[in-house]
């Protein structure tokens, strides 16, 4: 039996405050599964190509933090609906190419976290992820929280956005970077400026500076350690930044 994964799971559970081992159980399962598959590949004299073989500590931190914080956001107004939880499950199935066994575990963790949603320690969980991740990983987590909140038919509520803003603060994401992510999910007249985190009256030099900063922060290579599924999400953001910058340059002629 693999014990190391269970210990890692218990450690994450303790760091995440009142959540206990709800999310820690997922970490233990995925870690043990990856370890067993690697050992099997060695015994068979070949390298495993399953998704489990590529699971890293960074991926586990990201996945468990995403599940916990997503449930917290859905429960922001204390009236979380089953449809929101189902939308979350669909989101994971559509965006994460894990094995069917791993997806069953993820679905079970989502259900268990939903049942214990009022015990979620948002600040502790966000704080744990902040110290165990990179700045690019934090921005990616923030963007996925918005995407998941938007997946529900009613869209992003005011209470959900307020909690996401609080999570961003706990992740130490600066105001301009937060505005850049939030602007993607708001249909506004000056959306391109919002995506760059600047106002429409910003100078050309300020716009160039904002673009360079965001492009560097959100480059897909910076989250490559999280796996292909997360890199694809980062690529979406990178393309949006370039598109917004191109639109503003065309409007201003510089």
C-alpha positions in Angstrom: 0.0 0.0 0.0 1.3 3.5 -0.8 1.4 5.6 2.3 3.3 8.7 1.1 0.3 10.0 -0.9 -2.0 9.7 2.2 0.5 11.6 4.3 0.7 14.4 1.6 -3.1 14.4 1.6 -3.3 14.7 5.4 -0.8 17.6 5.3 -2.8 19.5 2.7 -5.9 18.9 4.8 -4.3 20.3 7.9 -3.0 23.4 6.1 -6.4 24.1 4.6 -8.0 24.7 8.0 -11.4 23.3 8.8 -11.6 21.4 5.6 -9.9 18.5 7.2 -9.0 15.8 4.7 -11.8 16.5 2.2 -9.4 17.7 -0.4 -6.4 15.9 1.1 -8.1 12.6 0.1 -7.9 13.6 -3.5 -4.2 14.5 -3.2 -3.5 11.1 -1.7 -5.5 9.2 -4.3 -3.8 10.9 -7.3 -0.3 10.8 -5.8 -0.6 7.1 -5.0 -2.1 6.3 -8.4 0.8 8.2 -10.1 3.4 6.4 -8.0 1.9 2.9 -8.6 1.8 3.6 -12.4 5.4 4.7 -12.5 6.5 1.6 -10.6 4.4 -0.6 -12.9 6.1 1.0 -16.0 9.5 0.3 -14.5 8.7 -3.4 -13.9 7.4 -3.7 -17.5 10.5 -2.0 -18.8 8.6 0.9 -20.4 7.5 4.4 -19.7 3.9 4.9 -18.8 2.0 7.4 -21.0 -1.1 7.8 -18.8 -2.1 11.1 -17.3 -1.4 9.7 -13.9 2.3 9.4 -14.6 2.6 13.1 -15.2 0.8 14.3 -12.1 3.1 16.5 -10.1 2.9 18.2 -6.7 2.2 21.5 -8.4 -0.8 19.9 -10.3 -2.2 18.4 -7.1 -1.9 21.8 -5.3 -3.7 23.5 -8.2 -6.4 20.9 -8.6 -7.3 20.7 -4.9 -7.2 24.5 -4.5 -9.4 24.9 -7.6 -12.1 22.5 -6.3 -12.2 24.0 -2.8 -12.3 27.6 -3.9 -14.8 26.9 -6.7 -17.3 25.4 -4.3 -16.7 28.4 -2.0 -17.5 30.8 -4.8 -20.6 28.9 -5.8 -21.7 29.2 -2.2 -20.9 32.9 -1.9 -24.5 34.0 -1.4 -25.3 30.9 0.7 -27.8 29.7 -1.9 -25.7 27.4 -3.9 -27.8 25.3 -6.4 -27.4 21.8 -7.6 -27.1 23.1 -11.1 -24.0 25.0 -10.2 -22.4 21.9 -8.8 -23.3 19.9 -11.9 -21.8 22.7 -14.0 -18.6 22.4 -12.0 -18.5 18.6 -12.7 -19.1 19.1 -16.4 -16.3 21.7 -16.5 -13.8 19.3 -15.0 -14.9 16.5 -17.3 -14.6 18.7 -20.4 -11.3 20.3 -19.5 -9.3 17.7 -17.6 -8.2 14.6 -19.6 -7.9 12.3 -16.6 -8.8 8.7 -16.4 -12.3 7.6 -15.7 -11.2 6.4 -12.3 -9.6 9.7 -11.4 -12.7 11.6 -12.6 -14.9 9.5 -10.3 -12.7 10.5 -7.4 -12.8 14.2 -8.4 -16.6 14.0 -8.7 -16.8 12.4 -5.2 -14.6 15.1 -3.8 -16.8 17.8 -5.4 -19.9 16.2 -3.8 -18.2 15.9 -0.4 -16.9 19.4 -0.5 -20.4 20.6 -1.4 -21.8 18.9 1.6 -19.2 20.6 3.8 -19.3 23.9 2.0 -20.0 26.0 5.1 -16.8 24.7 6.7 -14.5 25.8 3.9 -11.7 28.1 5.1 -11.3 30.3 2.0 -8.5 32.5 3.3 -6.5 29.5 4.5 -6.9 27.6 1.3 -6.0 30.6 -0.8 -3.1 31.3 1.5 -1.8 27.8 1.2 -1.9 27.9 -2.6 -0.2 31.3 -2.7 2.9 30.0 -0.9 3.0 26.8 -2.9 2.6 28.3 -6.4 4.0 30.8 -8.9 2.5 34.2 -9.7 1.5 32.8 -13.1 -0.2 29.8 -11.4 -2.2 32.2 -9.2 -3.4 34.2 -12.2 -4.5 31.0 -13.8 -6.4 29.9 -10.7 -8.2 33.2 -10.7 -9.2 33.0 -14.3 -10.5 29.5 -13.9 -12.6 30.6 -10.9 -14.2 33.2 -13.1 -14.8 30.6 -15.9 -16.4 28.2 -13.5 -18.6 30.8 -11.9 -19.7 31.9 -15.4 -20.5 28.3 -16.4 -23.7 28.4 -14.4 -26.7 29.7 -16.5 -27.3 32.7 -14.3 -23.8 33.9 -14.8 -21.5 35.5 -12.2 -23.4 37.0 -9.4 -22.3 40.1 -7.4 -21.7 37.9 -4.3 -19.5 35.5 -6.3 -17.4 38.3 -7.8 -16.9 39.8 -4.3 -15.6 36.5 -3.0 -13.4 36.0 -6.1 -12.0 39.5 -5.4 -11.3 38.4 -1.8 -9.5 35.3 -3.0 -7.4 37.4 -5.4 -6.4 39.6 -2.4 -5.4 36.4 -0.4 -3.4 35.3 -3.4 -1.6 38.7 -3.5 -2.8 39.4 -7.0 -2.4 43.2 -7.7 -5.4 45.3 -8.7 -4.4 45.8 -12.4 -3.9 42.0 -12.9 -7.3 41.4 -11.2 -9.0 43.9 -13.5 -7.4 42.3 -16.5 -8.9 38.9 -15.6 -12.3 40.2 -14.6 -12.6 42.2 -17.8 -12.7 39.1 -19.8 -16.1 38.2 -18.3 -17.8 41.5 -18.6 -19.3 42.8 -21.9 -18.2 46.4 -21.7 -17.6 49.1 -24.4 -14.0 49.4 -23.5 -13.3 45.8 -22.8 -9.9 45.8 -24.6 -8.6 48.4 -22.2 -10.0 46.4 -19.3 -8.2 43.3 -20.4 -5.0 45.3 -20.4 -5.9 46.7 -17.0 -5.7 50.3 -18.1 -8.3 53.1 -18.5 -9.3 54.4 -22.0 -7.4 57.7 -21.2 -4.1 55.9 -20.6 -1.2 57.1 -22.7 0.3 55.0 -25.5 3.4 54.4 -23.3 1.2 53.2 -20.4 -0.6 50.8 -22.7 2.6 49.4 -24.1 4.0 48.9 -20.5 0.8 47.2 -19.3 0.8 44.9 -22.3 4.4 43.9 -21.8 3.8 43.2 -18.1 0.6 41.1 -18.8 2.2 39.2 -21.6 5.1 38.3 -19.4 2.9 37.3 -16.5 0.5 35.2 -18.5 2.9 33.4 -20.9 1.8 29.8 -21.2 5.4 28.6 -20.6 5.1 29.8 -17.0 2.5 27.2 -16.1 3.9 24.3 -18.2 4.7 22.5 -14.9 0.9 22.2 -14.3 0.3 20.1 -17.4 -1.1 20.5 -20.9 -4.7 21.0 -19.7 -3.7 24.1 -17.7 -1.3 25.4 -20.4 -4.2 25.5 -22.8 -6.2 27.8 -20.5 -3.1 30.0 -20.2 -2.9 30.1 -24.0 -6.5 31.4 -24.2 -5.6 34.3 -21.9 -2.4 35.1 -23.8 -4.3 35.3 -27.0 -6.9 37.6 -25.5 -4.1 40.0 -24.3 -2.6 40.1 -27.7 -6.0 40.6 -29.4 -6.9 43.5 -27.0 -3.5 45.1 -27.6 -3.9 44.8 -31.3 -7.4 46.4 -31.2 -6.1 49.4 -29.2 -3.1 49.8 -31.5 -5.4 49.8 -34.5 -7.8 52.4 -32.9 -4.9 54.7 -31.9 -2.7 54.1 -34.9 0.6 53.3 -33.1 
